[in-house]
Amino acid sequence: MFADTGYNAQQTYGAAAGNGLRLEVVRRNPHAIGFEVIKRRWVVERTFSWLGRNRRLAKDFENVASTLLAFVTLAAIQFGIRRPARS
């Protein structure tokens, strides 16, 4: 699973490991100067963009983590249903 550097916390690694996932945080090269294309960053940004298309996930409306998880799950199901339909 890929994550943005904003998710670089021990709790995130622990939660991923607890669910049987391997977390890879996409980082920028510390020696880079100026703009640099970051490997696999587009996957993270594309996923955030897809989630942002859903009204309930466009802003941080949810206060309860289980409700947020439910809406992210519903959005992922929606992506999975729509993608094969386009092919």
C-alpha positions in Angstrom: 0.0 0.0 0.0 1.4 3.4 -0.9 0.9 6.5 1.3 1.8 10.2 1.2 4.4 11.6 3.6 1.6 13.0 5.7 0.9 9.4 6.8 4.5 8.8 8.0 3.6 7.9 11.6 4.2 4.9 13.8 0.4 4.5 14.2 -0.1 4.2 10.5 2.6 1.5 10.1 1.1 -0.3 13.1 -2.5 -0.2 11.6 -1.3 -1.4 8.3 0.7 -4.3 9.8 -2.3 -5.2 12.0 -4.4 -5.6 8.8 -1.7 -7.7 7.0 -0.6 -4.8 4.7 2.8 -3.5 3.9 2.9 0.3 3.9 5.4 2.2 1.7 5.5 5.9 2.3 6.4 7.8 -0.9 9.1 10.3 -0.1 10.9 13.0 -2.0 14.7 12.7 -2.5 16.3 14.9 0.3 19.1 16.0 -2.1 16.8 17.1 -4.9 16.7 20.8 -5.8 13.5 22.2 -7.3 10.8 20.1 -8.9 11.2 16.4 -9.1 8.9 13.6 -10.2 8.3 11.3 -7.3 8.0 7.6 -8.0 4.5 6.2 -7.4 3.2 9.6 -6.1 0.7 9.7 -8.9 -1.0 6.6 -7.5 -1.6 8.3 -4.2 -2.7 11.6 -5.7 -5.0 9.8 -8.2 -6.7 7.9 -5.4 -7.2 11.0 -3.3 -8.8 12.6 -6.4 -11.1 9.7 -6.9 -12.2 9.9 -3.3 -12.7 13.6 -3.5 -15.4 13.1 -6.2 -17.7 11.7 -3.5 -19.5 14.5 -1.8 -19.1 13.1 1.7 -15.4 12.6 1.2 -14.6 15.9 -0.4 -14.2 17.6 3.0 -13.5 16.4 6.5 -17.1 16.1 7.6 -16.8 12.9 9.5 -15.9 12.9 13.2 -16.1 9.2 13.7 -13.4 7.0 12.1 -15.8 4.1 11.5 -18.2 6.4 9.5 -15.3 7.6 7.4 -14.1 4.0 6.8 -17.7 3.1 5.7 -17.8 5.9 3.1 -14.3 5.2 1.8 -15.3 1.5 1.5 -18.5 2.5 -0.4 -16.4 4.8 -2.7 -14.0 1.9 -3.4 -16.9 -0.4 -4.3 -18.3 2.3 -6.6 -14.9 2.5 -8.4 -14.7 -1.2 -8.7 -18.2 -1.4 -10.3 -17.7 1.5 -12.7 -14.2 0.6 -14.0 -15.1 -2.8 -15.6 -18.3 -1.2 -17.0 -16.1 1.2 -19.1 -14.0 -1.4 -20.6 
